[in-house]
């Protein structure tokens, strides 16, 4: 990248205190090998996957029976089986702690605060488990929740997992059809929903939506009180009960943890659904647990008693990632609502008051804070904060700089990237290495990540497809309703034989880091040259006039031309001077090939519920193709702004 100095470098003393450094020493002693540095250790973790993942199990203290075999069929990614003889229970590993210490903290904007001890969490899970069993929930049944990110949601998930039921969730801001597109496919045994929620200071009622969804799912409904009238909603349902009524008959007892295979299904997560009905991605209990323990304890240095925060809803895989922090003994810090209600300081005040060790958020949030003029570095005491993680979309180089200039100087900033497909990260932070502006630090341990060109050859110094060439535990075990695995193979293994192709447009850096240039299916191809949309956003979104941008390739004169849509900041209008300034900025900051043929102002940019802009949907609208699943969008009405733009006809 040509950077002269890293933004952050861990001291040798700090490196030696990390769990990752201790783990390297543990593996070296246990397997009688030596590692010159982290890169050598990473190479060993790929070359010896059975040894490596067995070591993660032991070092991180997984509760369960590991069995005698750690990996079979490793040469075939789809046939590989990790710990085929093992048994464990996911919930047992997350409920390893007990006592009066904090397990979960919760803020529902400025409307509600809760603080749950480990003992209270266990009590809630115990009573919920008994109620689930009485209802007839058995291993393999689905439990679906349309819930805010609150403690009751975590307790319901753990109760389901303790039995071996499969958990699936979305956030309560999904529309009726969006919920049915997901849960209708998996036929849940129980539907859990809230009676309302808060967003931007306003109460949002969910009663009509819950009734409509319940009528279609034809399943019992558990109504959790939050921002509405739970008794009235439960009474209006054919088979509805409030949370209080549901568990009132049960006393707290010892939670029973069903011993289940490593590959037993734990979660069903959903693709965004912007190109059709969402795919139902099934993840295993063992693979999820092992991968998350590795990421939390080793890559994030998370320790028992530390405060872990991620700004997420229950419709994003980062919620699943967040709750696994319990397995390390960390305290989960939950937040539900708008991160700018009542103002942009709310999350930093939460971090200050509760002494977050880890603050996780999206690149879009960091950019929004930067543009708002807020400087938490000056206004808040963030002395306990040692790690900031960012995901959801590529963090721009300017975003990297702002974290150090505006939030905290001495902090480990880890841009991370992976996704719903693997319920974890392919590339992420490393507490033993420096942070370079604009770069993800490197691949995760045990993951054979590479960048390949169209011919399937590894490349350095040029962009290509992000791939993983060897099996790993958190690969999906299947897609729901895909008995022959056709959709699964088509999603990841059609491009390259026996190699996972993730769909990210990526590039290695001179420091051994990774830059993600956007989704490869959204890359632009003017004149046959592939351009990542993130490269354009990195330039134009730094301009004070531009609040947000979206870029597509439009078919034009037997080629493709780059079209840039911009939503302007308040007080600005798009005139020829601003168009010229935008093009000049892109030309000098990226390259002449990146300069758009058209720059068009729009009043809104369509995005998913987790805040990702939807380039493919806009591209379809511009080309007159229907968008199959508008319900997947947070603001589907924004798509209509792109349908009849006269500027696209010349």
C-alpha positions as CSV (number, residue, x, y, z in Angstrom):
1,X,0.0,0.0,0.0
2,X,3.0,2.2,0.2
3,X,2.4,3.3,3.8
4,X,5.6,4.5,5.6
5,X,4.5,3.7,9.2
6,X,1.9,1.5,10.7
7,X,-1.0,3.1,12.6
8,X,-0.5,0.8,15.6
9,X,2.2,-1.6,16.6
10,X,1.9,-3.9,19.7
11,X,4.9,-3.9,22.0
12,X,6.8,-7.1,22.6
13,X,5.5,-7.1,26.1
14,X,1.9,-6.8,25.0
15,X,2.4,-9.5,22.4
16,X,3.8,-11.9,25.0
17,X,0.7,-11.4,27.2
18,X,-1.8,-12.4,24.5
19,X,-3.5,-15.8,24.5
20,X,-2.4,-16.1,20.9
21,X,1.3,-15.9,21.9
22,X,0.7,-18.4,24.7
23,X,-1.1,-20.7,22.3
24,X,1.8,-20.7,19.8
25,X,4.1,-21.8,22.7
26,X,1.6,-24.4,23.8
27,X,1.4,-25.9,20.3
28,X,5.2,-25.7,19.8
29,X,5.7,-27.7,23.0
30,X,2.9,-30.1,22.5
31,X,3.7,-31.0,18.9
32,X,7.5,-30.6,19.2
33,X,7.7,-28.0,16.5
34,X,9.1,-24.5,16.4
35,X,7.7,-21.3,14.8
36,X,9.9,-18.4,13.8
37,X,6.9,-16.1,13.8
38,X,3.1,-15.9,13.4
39,X,3.3,-16.5,9.6
40,X,5.1,-19.8,10.3
41,X,2.5,-20.7,12.8
42,X,-0.3,-19.9,10.4
43,X,1.3,-22.1,7.8
44,X,1.5,-25.0,10.3
45,X,-2.2,-24.5,11.2
46,X,-3.1,-25.1,7.5
47,X,-0.7,-27.9,7.0
48,X,-1.7,-29.8,10.1
49,X,-5.5,-29.1,10.4
50,X,-6.2,-32.1,12.7
51,X,-3.4,-31.1,15.1
52,X,-4.4,-27.4,15.0
53,X,-8.1,-27.8,15.6
54,X,-7.5,-30.4,18.3
55,X,-5.2,-27.9,20.0
56,X,-7.9,-25.1,19.8
57,X,-10.3,-27.5,21.5
58,X,-7.9,-28.3,24.3
59,X,-6.4,-24.8,24.8
60,X,-9.8,-23.1,24.8
61,X,-11.3,-25.7,27.2
62,X,-14.2,-27.0,25.1
63,X,-16.6,-29.0,27.2
64,X,-17.4,-32.3,25.5
65,X,-16.0,-35.6,24.4
66,X,-13.4,-34.9,21.6
67,X,-13.3,-38.5,20.4
68,X,-10.3,-40.3,18.8
69,X,-10.5,-38.9,15.3
70,X,-10.1,-35.1,14.6
71,X,-10.5,-34.9,10.8
72,X,-11.5,-37.3,8.0
73,X,-11.7,-36.8,4.2
74,X,-9.6,-33.7,4.4
75,X,-8.6,-33.7,0.7
76,X,-12.2,-33.1,-0.4
77,X,-13.7,-29.9,1.0
78,X,-17.3,-31.1,0.8
79,X,-16.5,-34.6,2.3
80,X,-14.2,-33.4,5.1
81,X,-15.6,-34.1,8.6
82,X,-14.1,-32.5,11.7
83,X,-14.3,-34.5,15.0
84,X,-16.6,-37.1,13.6
85,X,-16.8,-39.0,16.9
86,X,-17.1,-36.0,19.2
87,X,-20.1,-35.0,21.3
88,X,-20.8,-31.7,22.9
89,X,-23.5,-29.2,23.6
90,X,-23.1,-25.6,22.5
91,X,-25.2,-24.1,25.3
92,X,-23.2,-25.9,27.9
93,X,-20.0,-24.3,26.6
94,X,-21.6,-20.8,26.7
95,X,-23.0,-21.4,30.2
96,X,-19.7,-22.5,31.8
97,X,-19.7,-19.6,34.3
98,X,-21.9,-19.1,37.3
99,X,-22.2,-16.6,40.1
100,X,-23.4,-13.0,40.6
101,X,-21.0,-11.5,38.1
102,X,-22.4,-9.8,35.0
103,X,-23.2,-12.1,32.1
104,X,-25.2,-9.7,30.0
105,X,-25.8,-6.0,30.0
106,X,-28.5,-4.4,27.9
107,X,-29.5,-0.9,26.7
108,X,-32.6,-0.4,24.6
109,X,-31.8,3.1,23.5
110,X,-32.6,5.3,26.5
111,X,-35.8,3.4,27.3
112,X,-34.6,0.3,29.1
113,X,-31.5,-1.0,31.0
114,X,-31.0,-4.5,32.2
115,X,-28.1,-6.3,34.0
116,X,-28.2,-10.1,34.1
117,X,-25.8,-12.2,36.3
118,X,-24.6,-15.6,35.2
119,X,-26.9,-17.1,37.8
120,X,-29.9,-15.3,36.4
121,X,-29.0,-16.3,32.8
122,X,-28.8,-19.9,34.0
123,X,-32.2,-19.6,35.8
124,X,-33.9,-18.2,32.7
125,X,-32.4,-20.9,30.5
126,X,-33.5,-23.6,32.9
127,X,-37.1,-22.5,33.0
128,X,-37.2,-21.9,29.2
129,X,-35.7,-25.3,28.5
130,X,-38.4,-27.0,30.7
131,X,-41.1,-25.1,28.8
132,X,-39.7,-26.0,25.4
133,X,-39.6,-29.7,26.3
134,X,-43.2,-29.6,27.6
135,X,-44.1,-28.0,24.3
136,X,-42.5,-31.0,22.5
137,X,-39.4,-29.3,21.2
138,X,-36.8,-32.0,20.3
139,X,-33.4,-32.1,18.7
140,X,-33.5,-30.9,15.2
141,X,-36.7,-28.9,15.6
142,X,-36.5,-25.2,14.6
143,X,-37.1,-22.4,17.0
144,X,-37.5,-19.0,15.1
145,X,-37.4,-15.6,16.7
146,X,-38.2,-12.1,15.5
147,X,-36.6,-10.3,18.4
148,X,-34.6,-7.3,19.4
149,X,-31.0,-7.8,20.6
150,X,-31.9,-8.2,24.3
151,X,-31.1,-10.7,27.1
152,X,-34.3,-12.7,26.6
153,X,-33.2,-13.5,23.0
154,X,-29.9,-14.9,24.2
155,X,-31.7,-17.0,26.9
156,X,-34.2,-18.4,24.4
157,X,-31.3,-19.4,22.0
158,X,-29.4,-21.1,24.7
159,X,-32.5,-23.0,25.9
160,X,-33.1,-24.2,22.3
161,X,-29.4,-25.2,21.9
162,X,-29.4,-27.0,25.2
163,X,-32.0,-29.4,23.7
164,X,-30.4,-29.5,20.2
165,X,-33.1,-27.5,18.6
166,X,-32.0,-25.3,15.7
167,X,-32.1,-21.5,16.3
168,X,-33.0,-19.0,13.6
169,X,-33.6,-15.3,14.1
170,X,-34.3,-12.0,12.5
171,X,-34.9,-8.4,13.8
172,X,-38.4,-7.0,14.4
173,X,-38.0,-4.4,11.7
174,X,-38.3,-7.0,9.0
175,X,-41.5,-6.8,7.0
176,X,-44.2,-9.5,7.2
177,X,-43.1,-11.1,3.9
178,X,-39.4,-10.8,4.8
179,X,-40.1,-12.8,7.9
180,X,-42.2,-15.4,6.1
181,X,-39.6,-15.7,3.3
182,X,-37.2,-16.9,6.0
183,X,-39.1,-18.7,8.6
184,X,-41.7,-20.1,6.2
185,X,-39.0,-22.2,4.6
186,X,-37.9,-23.9,7.9
187,X,-41.3,-24.6,9.5
188,X,-40.5,-23.7,13.1
189,X,-41.9,-25.6,16.1
190,X,-42.1,-22.3,18.0
191,X,-42.2,-18.7,16.9
192,X,-40.8,-16.1,19.4
193,X,-41.6,-12.4,18.9
194,X,-41.6,-9.1,20.8
195,X,-44.7,-6.9,21.3
196,X,-42.8,-3.9,20.0
197,X,-39.4,-2.2,19.9
198,X,-37.8,1.2,20.1
199,X,-36.1,3.0,17.2
200,X,-34.8,6.5,17.1
201,X,-36.8,7.3,20.3
202,X,-40.1,6.1,18.8
203,X,-42.1,3.1,19.8
204,X,-42.6,0.7,16.9
205,X,-45.6,-1.7,17.3
206,X,-45.3,-5.2,16.0
207,X,-48.7,-6.6,16.9
208,X,-50.2,-6.7,13.5
209,X,-47.1,-8.2,12.0
210,X,-46.8,-10.9,14.6
211,X,-50.5,-11.8,14.1
212,X,-50.0,-12.0,10.3
213,X,-46.8,-14.1,10.5
214,X,-48.3,-16.4,13.2
215,X,-51.3,-17.0,11.0
216,X,-49.1,-18.3,8.2
217,X,-46.6,-20.2,10.3
218,X,-49.5,-22.0,12.2
219,X,-47.2,-22.6,15.2
220,X,-47.3,-21.6,18.9
221,X,-46.1,-18.1,19.6
222,X,-44.1,-16.9,22.6
223,X,-44.6,-13.1,23.1
224,X,-41.7,-11.3,24.9
225,X,-42.6,-8.0,26.5
226,X,-40.5,-5.0,25.5
227,X,-42.2,-1.9,24.1
228,X,-45.9,-2.9,23.7
229,X,-48.7,-4.8,25.3
230,X,-47.6,-8.4,25.5
231,X,-50.7,-9.8,27.3
232,X,-53.1,-8.3,24.7
233,X,-51.0,-9.5,21.8
234,X,-50.7,-13.1,23.2
235,X,-54.5,-13.2,23.9
236,X,-55.2,-12.2,20.2
237,X,-53.3,-15.2,18.9
238,X,-54.6,-18.6,18.2
239,X,-51.9,-20.2,20.3
240,X,-50.0,-17.4,22.1
241,X,-48.5,-17.0,25.5
242,X,-46.4,-14.3,27.2
243,X,-43.0,-15.1,28.4
244,X,-44.1,-14.9,32.0
245,X,-47.0,-17.3,31.5
246,X,-44.8,-19.6,29.4
247,X,-42.3,-20.2,32.2
248,X,-44.4,-19.6,35.3
249,X,-45.0,-23.2,36.1
250,X,-41.3,-24.1,36.3
251,X,-38.9,-23.8,39.1
252,X,-35.2,-23.3,38.4
253,X,-33.3,-26.7,38.2
254,X,-30.0,-27.8,36.7
255,X,-30.0,-27.3,33.0
256,X,-29.9,-30.6,31.1
257,X,-27.4,-30.4,28.2
258,X,-28.1,-32.9,25.5
259,X,-24.9,-34.5,24.2
260,X,-24.9,-34.1,20.4
261,X,-22.6,-34.8,17.5
262,X,-20.0,-32.1,16.6
263,X,-21.8,-31.6,13.3
264,X,-25.3,-31.3,14.9
265,X,-27.1,-28.3,13.4
266,X,-27.2,-25.2,15.7
267,X,-28.2,-22.2,13.5
268,X,-30.0,-21.4,10.3
269,X,-28.8,-18.1,8.9
270,X,-30.1,-16.5,5.8
271,X,-28.5,-14.9,2.8
272,X,-29.6,-11.3,2.2
273,X,-32.3,-12.3,-0.2
274,X,-31.8,-9.4,-2.6
275,X,-31.6,-11.7,-5.7
276,X,-34.4,-14.1,-4.7
277,X,-35.8,-16.0,-1.7
278,X,-33.1,-16.1,1.0
279,X,-30.9,-19.2,1.1
280,X,-31.1,-21.1,4.4
281,X,-27.6,-21.7,5.6
282,X,-27.2,-24.4,8.3
283,X,-24.3,-24.2,10.7
284,X,-23.0,-26.8,13.1
285,X,-22.7,-26.5,16.8
286,X,-19.1,-27.7,17.0
287,X,-17.9,-25.8,14.0
288,X,-19.4,-22.6,15.2
289,X,-18.1,-23.0,18.7
290,X,-14.6,-23.9,17.7
291,X,-14.3,-21.1,15.1
292,X,-15.7,-18.5,17.5
293,X,-13.5,-19.6,20.4
294,X,-10.5,-19.2,18.1
295,X,-11.6,-15.8,16.9
296,X,-12.6,-14.4,20.3
297,X,-9.8,-15.8,22.5
298,X,-6.9,-16.0,20.1
299,X,-7.5,-13.2,17.5
300,X,-9.3,-10.8,19.8
301,X,-7.5,-11.7,23.0
302,X,-10.8,-11.9,24.8
303,X,-10.6,-12.9,28.5
304,X,-13.1,-13.9,31.2
305,X,-14.8,-10.9,32.7
306,X,-14.0,-8.5,29.9
307,X,-16.8,-6.5,28.3
308,X,-17.6,-7.5,24.7
309,X,-19.8,-5.2,22.6
310,X,-21.0,-5.5,19.0
311,X,-23.5,-3.2,17.4
312,X,-25.8,-5.7,15.6
313,X,-29.3,-6.8,15.2
314,X,-30.5,-10.4,15.5
315,X,-30.8,-10.5,11.7
316,X,-27.0,-10.3,11.2
317,X,-24.5,-13.0,11.8
318,X,-22.5,-10.7,14.0
319,X,-25.2,-11.4,16.7
320,X,-24.3,-15.1,16.6
321,X,-20.7,-14.2,16.7
322,X,-21.3,-11.8,19.7
323,X,-23.1,-14.3,21.9
324,X,-20.3,-16.8,21.6
325,X,-18.3,-14.4,23.8
326,X,-20.0,-16.1,26.7
327,X,-17.9,-19.2,26.0
328,X,-14.8,-17.3,26.9
329,X,-16.5,-16.0,30.1
330,X,-16.8,-12.4,28.7
331,X,-19.7,-10.1,29.6
332,X,-22.0,-9.4,26.6
333,X,-22.9,-5.8,26.2
334,X,-26.1,-5.6,24.1
335,X,-27.7,-2.6,22.5
336,X,-30.9,-2.4,20.5
337,X,-32.1,0.6,18.5
338,X,-30.6,3.5,16.7
339,X,-26.9,4.2,17.4
340,X,-27.7,7.9,17.0
341,X,-30.6,8.1,19.6
342,X,-30.7,10.5,21.3
343,X,-27.4,11.5,19.6
344,X,-24.2,10.1,18.2
345,X,-22.5,9.8,21.6
346,X,-24.8,7.1,22.9
347,X,-22.5,4.0,22.2
348,X,-19.4,5.8,23.3
349,X,-21.1,6.8,26.6
350,X,-22.1,3.1,27.0
351,X,-18.5,2.1,26.3
352,X,-17.2,4.6,28.8
353,X,-19.6,3.7,31.6
354,X,-19.3,0.0,31.3
355,X,-15.6,-0.1,30.4
356,X,-15.8,-2.0,27.1
357,X,-12.7,-3.9,26.2
358,X,-13.9,-4.7,22.7
359,X,-16.1,-2.4,20.7
360,X,-17.4,-3.9,17.4
361,X,-19.3,-2.0,14.8
362,X,-19.7,-1.5,11.0
363,X,-17.6,0.5,8.7
364,X,-20.7,2.6,7.9
365,X,-21.1,3.5,11.5
366,X,-17.4,4.6,11.8
367,X,-17.9,6.7,8.6
368,X,-21.1,8.2,10.0
369,X,-19.4,9.2,13.3
370,X,-16.5,10.7,11.3
371,X,-18.9,12.8,9.2
372,X,-20.9,13.9,12.2
373,X,-17.9,15.7,13.7
374,X,-18.0,13.7,16.9
375,X,-14.6,13.2,18.5
376,X,-14.9,10.5,21.2
377,X,-11.2,10.8,21.9
378,X,-11.8,14.2,23.4
379,X,-15.3,13.7,25.0
380,X,-15.1,10.2,26.5
381,X,-12.8,8.1,28.7
382,X,-12.1,5.0,26.7
383,X,-9.1,3.9,28.6
384,X,-10.5,0.3,29.0
385,X,-11.0,0.0,25.3
386,X,-8.2,-2.1,23.7
387,X,-9.8,-3.4,20.5
388,X,-12.1,-1.9,17.9
389,X,-13.5,-4.3,15.2
390,X,-15.2,-3.2,12.0
391,X,-17.1,-5.2,9.4
392,X,-20.1,-5.2,7.2
393,X,-18.3,-3.5,4.3
394,X,-14.7,-2.5,3.6
395,X,-13.4,0.1,6.0
396,X,-11.9,2.9,4.0
397,X,-8.3,4.1,4.6
398,X,-9.8,7.4,5.9
399,X,-11.9,5.3,8.3
400,X,-8.7,3.7,9.7
401,X,-7.2,7.1,10.2
402,X,-10.3,8.5,11.9
403,X,-10.3,5.7,14.5
404,X,-6.8,6.7,15.6
405,X,-7.3,10.5,15.2
406,X,-10.9,10.7,16.5
407,X,-11.6,7.8,18.8
408,X,-8.5,6.5,20.4
409,X,-4.8,6.6,19.6
410,X,-3.6,3.5,21.4
411,X,-6.1,0.8,20.2
412,X,-5.9,-2.3,18.1
413,X,-8.1,-1.7,15.1
414,X,-9.2,-4.9,13.4
415,X,-11.0,-4.7,10.2
416,X,-12.6,-8.1,9.7
417,X,-14.4,-9.9,6.8
418,X,-16.2,-13.2,6.4
419,X,-19.9,-13.5,6.5
420,X,-23.1,-15.3,7.0
421,X,-21.8,-18.2,4.9
422,X,-19.2,-19.2,7.4
423,X,-20.7,-17.4,10.5
424,X,-17.2,-16.1,11.2
425,X,-14.2,-14.4,9.5
426,X,-11.8,-15.5,6.8
427,X,-9.6,-12.5,7.4
428,X,-9.4,-10.5,10.6
429,X,-7.2,-8.9,13.3
430,X,-4.0,-10.2,14.8
431,X,-2.7,-8.9,18.1
432,X,0.9,-9.9,17.2
433,X,1.1,-7.7,14.1
434,X,1.0,-4.0,13.3
435,X,-2.1,-2.3,11.8
436,X,-1.5,-0.7,8.4
437,X,-3.9,2.0,7.0
438,X,-6.6,0.4,4.8
439,X,-5.5,-3.2,5.4
440,X,-7.1,-6.2,7.1
441,X,-4.2,-7.7,9.0
442,X,-4.4,-11.2,7.6
443,X,-6.1,-14.6,7.4
444,X,-7.5,-16.5,10.4
445,X,-5.6,-19.4,11.9
446,X,-6.5,-22.7,10.3
447,X,-7.9,-21.0,7.1
448,X,-6.1,-21.5,3.8
449,X,-7.1,-18.2,2.4
450,X,-5.7,-17.0,-0.9
451,X,-6.4,-14.7,-3.8
452,X,-6.8,-16.3,-7.3
453,X,-7.1,-14.9,-10.8
454,X,-9.7,-16.1,-13.3
455,X,-7.5,-19.0,-14.3
456,X,-7.4,-20.3,-10.8
457,X,-3.8,-19.3,-10.1
458,X,-2.7,-17.5,-6.9
459,X,-1.8,-13.9,-7.5
460,X,0.2,-11.2,-5.6
461,X,0.1,-7.5,-6.3
462,X,-3.2,-7.8,-8.3
463,X,-6.8,-8.2,-7.5
464,X,-8.7,-11.5,-7.7
465,X,-11.2,-13.8,-6.0
466,X,-10.9,-14.5,-2.3
467,X,-10.8,-18.3,-1.9
468,X,-10.2,-20.9,0.8
469,X,-8.4,-24.0,-0.5
470,X,-8.9,-26.4,2.4
471,X,-11.8,-27.5,4.6
472,X,-12.5,-25.7,7.9
473,X,-14.9,-26.5,10.7
474,X,-17.4,-23.6,10.2
475,X,-18.3,-24.4,6.7
476,X,-22.1,-24.8,6.4
477,X,-23.2,-28.4,6.9
478,X,-25.9,-27.9,4.3
479,X,-28.6,-25.5,3.0
480,X,-32.1,-26.2,4.2
481,X,-34.4,-27.8,1.6
482,X,-31.4,-28.6,-0.6
483,X,-31.3,-32.4,-0.3
484,X,-28.8,-33.1,-3.0
485,X,-26.6,-30.1,-2.1
486,X,-27.0,-28.5,-5.5
487,X,-27.6,-25.0,-4.2
488,X,-24.7,-25.3,-1.7
489,X,-22.2,-26.4,-4.4
490,X,-23.4,-23.7,-6.8
491,X,-22.9,-21.0,-4.1
492,X,-19.3,-21.8,-3.3
493,X,-17.7,-24.5,-5.5
494,X,-18.9,-23.8,-9.1
495,X,-16.1,-21.4,-9.9
496,X,-13.1,-23.5,-8.8
497,X,-13.0,-27.3,-8.3
498,X,-12.8,-28.3,-4.7
499,X,-12.0,-24.7,-3.6
500,X,-14.3,-22.4,-1.7
501,X,-14.9,-19.2,-3.7
502,X,-16.3,-16.6,-1.4
503,X,-17.4,-13.9,-3.8
504,X,-15.2,-11.1,-2.5
505,X,-12.8,-9.1,-4.8
506,X,-9.6,-9.0,-2.9
507,X,-5.9,-8.3,-3.0
508,X,-2.8,-9.2,-0.9
509,X,-0.7,-6.3,0.4
510,X,3.1,-6.0,0.7
511,X,2.6,-6.5,4.5
512,X,0.8,-9.8,4.1
513,X,-2.5,-8.2,4.8
514,X,-5.7,-8.2,2.7
515,X,-7.7,-5.4,1.1
516,X,-11.4,-6.3,0.2
517,X,-12.5,-4.3,-2.9
518,X,-16.1,-5.2,-2.6
519,X,-18.3,-8.1,-3.7
520,X,-16.9,-9.8,-6.9
521,X,-20.4,-10.1,-8.4
522,X,-20.7,-6.3,-8.1
523,X,-17.3,-5.5,-9.6
524,X,-17.3,-3.2,-12.6
525,X,-15.9,-4.2,-15.9
526,X,-15.4,-1.2,-18.2
527,X,-13.3,-2.1,-21.2
528,X,-12.7,-5.5,-19.7
529,X,-10.8,-4.2,-16.6
530,X,-12.2,-5.3,-13.3
531,X,-12.7,-2.5,-10.8
532,X,-13.9,-2.9,-7.2
533,X,-16.7,-0.6,-6.2
534,X,-15.0,0.0,-2.7
535,X,-12.2,1.7,-4.5
536,X,-14.6,4.4,-5.8
537,X,-16.4,4.7,-2.4
538,X,-13.1,5.2,-0.6
539,X,-12.6,8.4,-2.7
540,X,-16.0,9.9,-3.1
541,X,-17.3,9.3,0.4
542,X,-14.5,11.3,1.9
543,X,-15.9,14.5,0.3
544,X,-18.0,16.6,2.6
545,X,-20.6,17.1,-0.1
546,X,-21.3,13.4,-0.4
547,X,-23.2,11.6,2.4
548,X,-23.3,8.2,0.6
549,X,-22.7,6.6,-2.8
550,X,-23.6,3.6,-4.8
551,X,-21.9,2.5,-8.0
552,X,-22.9,0.1,-10.8
553,X,-21.9,-0.9,-14.3
554,X,-24.5,-0.1,-16.9
555,X,-24.6,-2.0,-20.2
556,X,-23.9,0.7,-22.8
557,X,-22.8,0.6,-26.5
558,X,-21.6,-3.1,-26.3
559,X,-19.5,-2.3,-23.3
560,X,-20.1,-1.4,-19.6
561,X,-19.9,2.2,-18.3
562,X,-19.5,3.2,-14.7
563,X,-22.5,5.1,-13.2
564,X,-22.1,6.7,-9.7
565,X,-25.2,7.6,-7.7
566,X,-24.7,10.0,-4.8
567,X,-26.8,11.1,-1.9
568,X,-25.6,14.5,-1.0
569,X,-25.1,16.0,2.5
570,X,-27.6,18.6,3.6
571,X,-27.1,21.9,1.9
572,X,-25.4,20.7,-1.2
573,X,-26.7,20.2,-4.8
574,X,-25.2,18.5,-7.7
575,X,-23.9,21.0,-10.3
576,X,-21.2,20.7,-12.9
577,X,-18.6,22.0,-10.5
578,X,-19.4,19.2,-8.0
579,X,-19.5,16.6,-10.8
580,X,-16.1,17.7,-11.9
581,X,-14.7,17.6,-8.4
582,X,-16.1,14.1,-7.8
583,X,-14.5,12.9,-11.0
584,X,-11.2,14.6,-10.3
585,X,-11.1,13.1,-6.8
586,X,-11.7,9.6,-8.2
587,X,-9.2,10.1,-11.0
588,X,-6.4,11.2,-8.7
589,X,-7.2,8.9,-5.8
590,X,-8.0,5.7,-7.7
591,X,-7.3,5.8,-11.5
592,X,-8.7,7.2,-14.7
593,X,-10.4,3.9,-15.3
594,X,-12.4,4.4,-12.1
595,X,-13.9,7.7,-13.2
596,X,-17.7,7.3,-13.7
597,X,-19.3,8.1,-17.1
598,X,-22.3,9.5,-15.2
599,X,-22.7,11.0,-11.7
600,X,-26.4,11.1,-10.7
601,X,-28.0,12.5,-7.6
602,X,-30.6,10.4,-5.7
603,X,-32.4,11.1,-2.5
604,X,-31.8,7.7,-0.9
605,X,-29.6,4.6,-1.3
606,X,-31.3,1.2,-0.9
607,X,-29.6,-1.0,1.8
608,X,-30.2,-4.3,3.6
609,X,-31.3,-4.6,7.2
610,X,-27.7,-4.8,8.2
611,X,-26.8,-1.6,6.4
612,X,-25.1,-3.0,3.2
613,X,-25.9,-1.1,0.0
614,X,-27.4,-3.3,-2.7
615,X,-25.6,-2.7,-5.9
616,X,-27.0,-5.8,-7.7
617,X,-30.6,-4.8,-7.0
618,X,-30.0,-1.3,-8.3
619,X,-28.2,-2.7,-11.4
620,X,-31.3,-4.9,-12.1
621,X,-33.7,-1.9,-11.8
622,X,-31.5,0.2,-14.1
623,X,-31.6,-2.6,-16.7
624,X,-35.3,-3.1,-16.4
625,X,-35.1,-6.4,-14.5
626,X,-37.4,-7.1,-11.6
627,X,-36.0,-7.3,-8.1
628,X,-37.4,-10.5,-6.6
629,X,-37.2,-9.8,-2.9
630,X,-37.7,-6.2,-2.0
631,X,-38.7,-7.3,1.5
632,X,-35.0,-8.0,2.2
633,X,-34.3,-4.2,2.1
634,X,-34.6,-1.8,5.0
635,X,-35.8,0.9,2.6
636,X,-37.3,-0.8,-0.5
637,X,-39.0,2.4,-1.6
638,X,-35.5,3.7,-2.4
639,X,-35.3,1.3,-5.4
640,X,-38.0,3.2,-7.1
641,X,-35.8,6.2,-7.4
642,X,-33.6,4.4,-9.9
643,X,-36.3,3.1,-12.3
644,X,-36.9,6.0,-14.7
645,X,-33.8,8.3,-14.5
646,X,-33.6,10.2,-17.7
647,X,-29.8,10.7,-17.1
648,X,-29.3,7.0,-17.8
649,X,-30.6,7.3,-21.4
650,X,-27.8,9.4,-22.7
